[in-house]
Amino acid sequence: MKRYNTLNGLRTFACLAIVLMHVKTNLSYSISSDLLNLIIGELGELTILFMIISSFSMCCGYYEKIKNNQISPEDFYKRRFKKILPFFSLLVLLDIIVEHNLSSIIEGFADITLMFGFLSRDMQVLGVAWFLGLIFIFYMIFPFFVYLFSNKKGAWIITLIALIMNIISVYYFDVGKINMFYSFIFFCIGGLIYLYKDDIIKLLNKSRIVSFLILLISIIIFYVLPKSENLFIFRILPMCIMLIIYAISFDSKILDNKLTTFISSISLEIYLCHMVIFRVVEKLNFTHLVSNNLLSYIITYIGVTIGAIMFSYIFKLLLKKINERRKINESIVSQ
């Protein structure tokens, strides 16, 4: 299986950019620069990029295995639970301890089931986890997704249906990206990129400069088009698609290096815990270390980012040690 390591850079960029936006949104003071506010304010939409990358990556790892019955449903779902549940459960538990009320306990229970993506209301416990709820639904239906995308013609039909679903969501059901009916189109785009990846790479390799210019234009379109729910999919999709197909088509030390590989490996954990770390930073009054708002924002962002990276890494390291110890104990018992 070919690995597209440049996607590590996109995951890293998207993760750190979303943290940048959330920190700014939750600060009690404003920044005077209109241009900076415009650029940072839109970075939260990169969750769409995460969805498409997640779909593409899942297809790279499991599409052929599931299609050819090379992995059992038990092994597939066990890997998903092991990847998500331990860290997420810890965050939910911490939130319940801090809030210690009936609502947090009820919502915490819903969170830990990983089924909360089927609910129609926003969750107050770990509000950023709506993305995880959506991703877990995709994991649940992924074998069915492979069936739907078993050939290119069927994949295009399903993607067209998903586009209609998205439009209906906006104009009739009044639901947004936290709902799978709305967001299924983004996972379909990831699947299409996977099916056509070889053709895409061959086409883009003919001219890197032209490819980069198209990418640049798609980014400009994202910021120039009016910020409207009706236009959202037409603003975000060109940019996300070009970012991914550019990344998988060309080698780049900026996107593929030790730092991006490291941060990418814990990007989901950083996303899930960064607001918990922000609250700690806020309680310690690190958000007002200097009088200049912009400088305070930068200091706060750096503190939250470093804190989230350390918290995520230490947890994964401890979990790895625990699993290694468990395997040794099981080996001893079996002997």
C-alpha positions in Angstrom: 0.0 0.0 0.0 1.4 3.4 -1.0 1.6 5.9 1.8 0.9 9.6 1.0 3.1 11.1 3.7 2.5 14.7 2.5 -1.0 14.4 3.9 0.7 14.5 7.3 1.4 18.2 6.5 -2.2 18.9 5.7 -3.4 17.3 8.9 -0.9 19.3 10.8 -1.8 22.5 9.1 -5.5 21.9 9.5 -5.2 21.0 13.1 -3.1 23.9 14.2 -5.2 26.3 12.1 -8.4 25.2 13.8 -6.8 25.6 17.2 -5.7 29.1 16.0 -9.4 30.0 15.2 -10.8 28.5 18.4 -8.3 30.3 20.7 -9.2 33.6 19.0 -12.9 33.0 19.2 -12.8 32.2 22.9 -10.6 35.1 24.0 -12.3 37.9 25.9 -10.6 40.6 23.8 -10.5 41.5 20.1 -7.8 42.0 17.6 -7.9 45.2 15.6 -6.6 43.8 12.3 -9.5 43.2 9.9 -7.4 41.1 7.5 -6.2 38.9 10.4 -9.7 38.5 11.7 -10.9 37.5 8.2 -8.1 34.9 7.6 -8.3 33.4 11.1 -12.1 33.5 11.3 -12.5 31.1 8.4 -9.9 28.5 9.5 -12.5 26.6 11.5 -14.0 25.4 8.2 -10.9 23.2 7.7 -12.8 20.5 9.5 -14.1 19.8 6.0 -10.6 19.2 4.9 -10.2 16.7 7.8 -13.4 14.9 6.6 -12.1 14.5 3.1 -8.6 13.4 4.3 -10.2 10.9 6.7 -12.2 9.4 3.9 -9.3 9.2 1.5 -7.0 7.8 4.2 -9.6 5.2 5.2 -9.9 4.1 1.6 -6.1 3.8 1.3 -5.9 1.6 4.4 -9.1 -0.5 4.2 -10.9 -0.1 0.8 -9.2 -3.1 -0.9 -9.1 -5.1 2.3 -12.8 -4.8 2.9 -13.7 -5.2 -0.8 -11.6 -8.4 -0.9 -12.6 -9.7 2.5 -9.1 -9.5 3.8 -10.1 -8.0 7.2 -12.9 -9.2 9.5 -15.6 -6.7 10.8 -14.4 -7.5 14.3 -10.8 -6.5 13.6 -11.9 -3.4 11.7 -14.1 -2.0 14.4 -11.7 -3.0 17.2 -9.0 -0.9 15.6 -11.4 2.1 15.4 -12.4 1.8 19.1 -8.8 1.4 20.3 -7.8 4.5 18.3 -10.6 6.8 19.6 -12.2 5.6 22.9 -9.4 5.7 25.6 -8.3 9.3 25.0 -11.8 10.6 24.4 -13.1 8.9 27.5 -10.4 10.6 29.6 -11.4 14.0 28.3 -15.1 13.3 28.9 -14.3 12.2 32.5 -12.3 15.4 33.1 -15.2 17.5 31.8 -17.7 15.7 34.0 -15.4 16.2 37.1 -15.1 19.9 36.3 -18.8 20.5 35.6 -20.1 17.9 38.1 -23.8 18.3 37.3 -26.6 16.0 35.9 -26.4 17.4 32.4 -22.7 16.7 32.1 -23.1 13.2 33.3 -25.9 12.5 30.8 -24.0 14.1 27.9 -20.8 12.4 29.0 -22.6 9.0 28.8 -23.8 9.9 25.3 -20.3 10.9 24.3 -18.6 7.7 25.5 -21.0 5.5 23.5 -19.6 7.3 20.4 -23.1 7.3 19.1 -23.8 11.0 19.8 -23.4 11.8 16.2 -26.9 10.6 15.7 -28.3 13.2 18.0 -29.8 16.4 16.6 -28.7 18.7 19.3 -25.3 20.3 20.1 -23.4 18.8 23.0 -22.0 21.0 25.8 -19.6 18.4 27.0 -16.6 18.7 24.7 -18.4 20.7 22.1 -15.6 20.3 19.5 -16.3 16.5 19.6 -19.1 16.9 17.1 -16.5 16.1 14.5 -15.6 12.9 16.2 -19.3 11.9 16.3 -19.5 12.5 12.6 -16.2 10.6 11.9 -17.4 7.6 14.0 -20.6 7.4 11.9 -18.4 7.2 8.8 -16.4 4.4 10.5 -19.6 2.6 11.2 -20.9 2.7 7.7 -17.5 2.4 6.0 -18.0 -1.2 4.8 -21.3 0.0 3.2 -19.4 2.9 1.8 -17.0 0.5 0.1 -19.9 -1.3 -1.4 -21.4 2.0 -2.7 -18.0 3.0 -4.2 -17.2 -0.5 -5.6 -16.9 1.0 -9.1 -16.4 4.5 -10.5 -19.8 4.8 -12.1 -21.5 3.9 -8.9 -19.3 6.3 -7.0 -20.3 9.2 -9.2 -24.0 8.4 -8.8 -23.6 8.2 -5.0 -21.7 11.5 -4.9 -24.4 13.2 -6.9 -27.0 11.9 -4.5 -24.8 13.2 -1.6 -24.7 16.6 -3.3 -28.5 16.7 -3.5 -28.6 15.6 0.2 -26.4 18.5 1.1 -28.6 21.0 -0.9 -31.7 19.7 0.7 -30.1 20.0 4.1 -29.6 23.7 3.6 -32.9 24.6 2.0 -35.3 22.2 3.7 -34.0 20.4 6.8 -32.0 23.4 8.1 -29.1 21.2 9.3 -25.4 21.9 9.0 -22.0 20.1 8.9 -22.5 18.3 12.2 -25.1 16.2 10.5 -24.1 13.3 8.3 -27.0 13.9 5.9 -25.3 17.3 5.2 -21.7 16.2 5.3 -21.8 12.9 3.5 -20.8 14.7 0.3 -17.3 15.4 1.8 -16.6 11.8 2.6 -17.7 10.9 -1.0 -15.2 13.4 -2.4 -12.5 11.7 -0.4 -13.6 8.4 -1.9 -13.6 9.8 -5.4 -10.1 11.2 -5.0 -9.0 7.7 -3.9 -10.5 6.0 -6.9 -8.9 8.5 -9.4 -5.7 9.1 -7.5 -3.4 7.6 -10.1 -5.0 9.6 -12.9 -4.9 12.7 -10.8 -1.2 12.3 -10.0 -0.3 11.7 -13.6 -2.3 14.8 -14.8 -0.9 17.1 -12.1 2.7 16.0 -12.6 2.6 17.4 -16.1 2.8 20.9 -14.7 3.5 21.7 -11.1 3.3 25.5 -11.6 -0.2 25.3 -13.2 -1.3 23.0 -10.4 0.0 25.5 -7.8 -1.7 28.4 -9.5 -5.1 26.5 -9.5 -4.6 25.8 -5.8 -3.9 29.5 -5.2 -7.0 30.5 -7.1 -9.1 28.1 -5.1 -7.9 29.6 -1.8 -8.7 33.1 -3.1 -12.2 31.9 -4.1 -12.7 30.6 -0.6 -12.0 34.0 0.9 -13.6 36.2 -1.8 -17.0 34.5 -2.2 -19.6 35.8 0.2 -19.8 33.9 3.5 -23.2 32.3 3.0 -24.5 28.8 3.9 -26.0 28.6 0.4 -22.5 29.1 -1.2 -20.5 27.2 1.5 -19.9 24.0 -0.4 -18.9 25.9 -3.5 -16.4 28.0 -1.5 -14.8 25.1 0.5 -14.7 22.2 -1.9 -12.4 23.6 -4.6 -9.8 24.6 -2.0 -10.0 21.3 -0.1 -9.9 19.2 -3.2 -6.9 21.1 -4.6 -5.0 21.0 -1.3 -5.4 17.2 -1.2 -4.6 16.4 -4.8 -1.7 18.7 -4.8 -0.4 17.1 -1.6 -0.6 13.6 -3.0 0.8 14.5 -6.3 4.1 16.2 -5.3 6.8 15.5 -2.7 7.3 18.3 -0.2 9.7 18.7 2.7 7.3 21.3 4.1 4.4 18.8 4.2 6.5 15.7 4.8 9.0 15.9 7.6 9.6 14.6 11.2 7.6 17.4 12.7 4.5 17.0 10.6 4.6 13.3 10.9 4.7 13.6 14.7 1.9 16.2 15.0 -0.2 14.4 12.4 0.0 11.2 14.5 -1.7 13.0 17.4 -3.7 15.6 15.4 -7.1 14.1 16.4 -6.1 14.1 20.1 -4.8 17.7 19.8 -8.1 18.8 18.2 -10.2 17.1 20.9 -8.2 18.4 23.9 -7.1 21.9 22.9 -10.2 23.6 24.4 -9.6 21.8 27.7 -6.0 23.1 27.6 -7.3 26.6 26.7 -9.5 26.6 29.8 -6.5 25.7 32.0 -4.5 28.5 30.4 -7.4 30.9 30.9 -7.8 29.9 34.6 -4.0 30.5 35.1 -4.6 34.0 33.5 -2.0 33.4 30.8 -4.3 35.0 28.3 -3.4 38.5 29.7 0.3 38.3 30.2 0.9 41.5 28.2 -1.1 44.6 27.4 -1.0 44.2 23.6 -3.9 42.1 22.4 -2.2 40.6 19.4 0.9 39.6 21.4 -1.4 38.1 24.1 -3.2 36.1 21.5 0.1 34.8 20.1 1.3 33.8 23.5 -2.0 32.1 24.4 -2.0 30.2 21.1 1.5 29.0 21.6 0.8 27.9 25.2 -2.4 26.1 24.2 -0.7 24.4 21.3 2.3 23.2 23.3 0.0 22.1 26.1 -2.3 20.1 23.8 0.7 18.5 22.1 2.3 17.5 25.4 -1.0 16.2 26.9 -1.7 14.1 23.7 1.8 12.7 23.4 2.1 11.8 27.1 -1.3 10.0 27.1 -0.4 8.0 23.9 3.0 7.2 25.4 1.4 5.9 28.7 -1.3 4.0 26.8 1.5 2.3 24.7 3.3 1.3 27.9 0.1 -0.1 29.4 -0.6 -2.1 26.3 2.9 -3.4 26.2 2.7 -4.5 29.8 -0.7 -6.1 29.2 0.7 -8.1 26.3 3.7 -9.3 28.4 1.3 -10.4 31.2 -0.9 -12.2 28.7 2.1 -14.0 27.3 3.2 -15.0 30.8 -0.2 -16.4 31.6 -0.5 -18.3 28.4 2.8 -20.0 29.1 
